[in-house]
């Protein structure tokens, strides 16, 4: 799957979740629904992927996580 195709699939999944639920859903609930939709559609993803922050050549664990990392290429922040 190309990067454009993957982005299209992620965007489509996000719209599919937004349609019935609308705005204002808690981020944790939105993430669960989006991961369910992505599971149906097929792209691989990781939830809450830890990411180190690099500051002055030092890799620091600041507790930052990417909400979803799809196909190890596209980060999705909800």
N, C-alpha and C positions, 0 to 999 in steps of 0.2 A: 504494500500500500504506500503510495507516495505521500509526502508531507501535506500536499493540498487535499488529497482524498481523506487523510486522517483528520485534518482540521475540519473538513466538511462533515465527517461522521460525528465528531465531538460537538460541533455547533448544532447539528440536527438533534443529537441526544439532549442537549441543553434546552432546546426549544420544545422538544417533546415533554420534558419534565415541567417546563414553565407553563405550558398550555393549561393543563388541568389544575395545577396548584397555584399559579399566579405569583405575584411578588410577596415579599414579607415572610417567607418561610425561613426558619432558623437555618444557619449555614450547615450545621451538622445533619439536619433532616434533608436538606437539599443535596448534600454530598452523598448520603445513602441512596436517595432516589436516582441521582445521576449515575452512581456506580452500578446500580441495578440496570438502568437503561443501557449503559455501556456493556455490561455483561451479556445482555441480549444481543447487542449489535456485533460484538466480537473483538474489538481492539483490546489488547492487553493493557493493564494499568496497575499502578501501585498507589495506595492511599497513604497520606501523611508520610511522605518520603523525607527523611531527615536530610538537611543540606547544611554543610559547614559554611561559615562566612570566612572569606580570606581577607585579612587585614594586615598590611605591612608584612607580607610573606608568611604570615602565621595563619594556620587553619584553626579557626575557633568554633567550638560547639556552642552556638547561641540558642539552641532549642528551636531553630526555624525549621519548618516542614513545608514542603510543597503539598497542596491539597490533593492533587492527582498528577501523576506522571504517566503519560500514555505512550506506549510503545518506546519508552526510554528516549523520546524525542520532543514531546510537547508537554509543557507544564501548564496545568489548569488551576488557577486561583479562583475560588468561589467568593 
